[in-house]
Amino acid sequence: MVRPTTFFQWVEFLLQQYGSLFLRGTGITLLVAITGTVLGFLLGLLVAIVRTIPVSRKDPWYKRIPLKIAQFLLGMYIEVFRGTPMMVQAMIIYYGAMQYLDLRMPVLVAAVVIVSINTGAYMAEIIRGGIISVDKGQKEAAYAMGLTHWQSMTGVVLPQAVRNIMPSIGNEFVVNIKDSSVLNVISVGELFFMSKSAAGTYLRYFEVFFITGCIYLVLTISITRILRLVEKKMDGKNHYTIYGSQSDSKSSITVADKEEA
Amino acid sequence: MSERILEVRSLQKSFGAHEVLKNITFSVDAGEVICIIGSSGSGKSTLLRCINYLEEPTGGDILFHGKNVEKEWKRGEFLSKVGMVFQSFNLFANMSVMENCVIGQMRVLGRNRKDAEEKAVYYLEKVGMAPYRAARPGQLSGGQKQRVAIARALCMDPEVLLFDEPTSALDPEMVGEVLSVMKQLAEANLTMLIVTHEMSFARDVADRVIFMDQGVITEDAAPGELFTNPKQPRTREFLSRVISRQL
């Protein structure tokens, strides 16, 4: 085979040679980013809920003290995992588990664990912000009709909070697609890791990473678009039906919303 | 003599050093419509919010059917029997009108969806909002929202309904539609406790009018008496200021 000379020849050549490698790397990147973001979201939700449970001085000590301690520890968790690079966290968790717990995690498991815990710390703060942003009256109305704290959270406050923070959740998703690349330090076979090995053979770093960059861009743009659709879906229809009229109780008409501001 | 539903005894509420309610005592009989009036900052809203524990009172007792709410009632059960209509409506923004009316019935009272929806339609019809059951709060006008909020409260079959300035956030032309719904409820003998600035409504609909000033009840009388022949100078001063402006 003739050795490629121009940029485009190289790109084509590398795609033929390493297409499946790129594909596998993309798969792993997506897998780690999606599961990491979803698990991180759930973790963040839990942390944010516990951190926003109101503690009143009238509560008995056996409720107040454990809650205060839990809230303090969760605050520490957020500080530590937001305050250190994910690359360092990966090294500490992966090699720490190996050296001191004698636990040899499969790298993919380690990757998902690390991304989830890291994302959880950010999500916890994002969700807490979302909860605070929901009008206080919503919770008061729920409480006034006798719903418990848990019921008003799950039924009224959190759905609104999550809707409000969808753009931030999208951000986290995009960040995770890109930042899962730092996991190459523990040899997770994600897109960056695969690209590096592909580039090494022919020493064509520019061409390989040009392809890699394009793949990342396609991934992040697709995810952003999908999340926009989810947001639209959460907003519900932009029209509603009025049932019955003065002359005919079975009639109905559909009314469109005013132009959204 | 009808039954005494609600009794407030020596109720106190302070925010830090600021004493908002000082030793409030009064009672509500079944079927009574009581309007609470007074200038802003007099503690009217705080009183209402203490009655259903949106604010924890700092002293005193509240009795519901003669039983101490804090000691002898389950909080959730008490709250489901005492409805609240807010100044800013507070309809659940993430739900349709129907869902707003159904959630409390299902989650608190344990009704099934079919019964809950039937009840919701019944009360939505009463307030003239049944056609809008599929709309979301953001798609309604202020007056419509408040009427839905009243229906939502009624769906819980409350024994007492508290109104916290229900028309204060409305455009003037929407005040009437809400007041007429409230008037219907009064005629149907619902027990109501209404904090309001609508003096003509208080005069025409209330059985009793309570005037509050600086955290105390200054006067508690039938509307005919309180409006035409107020005993306290403070009441007289307030009424002359407010009524000359409203009429």
Interface residues (C-beta under 8 A of the other chain):
Chain A: S56 K58 D135 G137 Q138 E140 A141 A142 Y143 A144 M145 G146 L147 T148 Q151 G155 V156 P159 Q160 R163 G236 Y240 T241 I242 Y243 G244 S245 V255 D257
Chain B: N52 L54 E56 G76 E77 L79 S80 G83 M84 F86 S88 F89 N90 L91 F92 A93 N94 I103 G104 R107 V108 A130 P131 Y132 R133 A134 A135 R136 Q139 R152 A153 M156
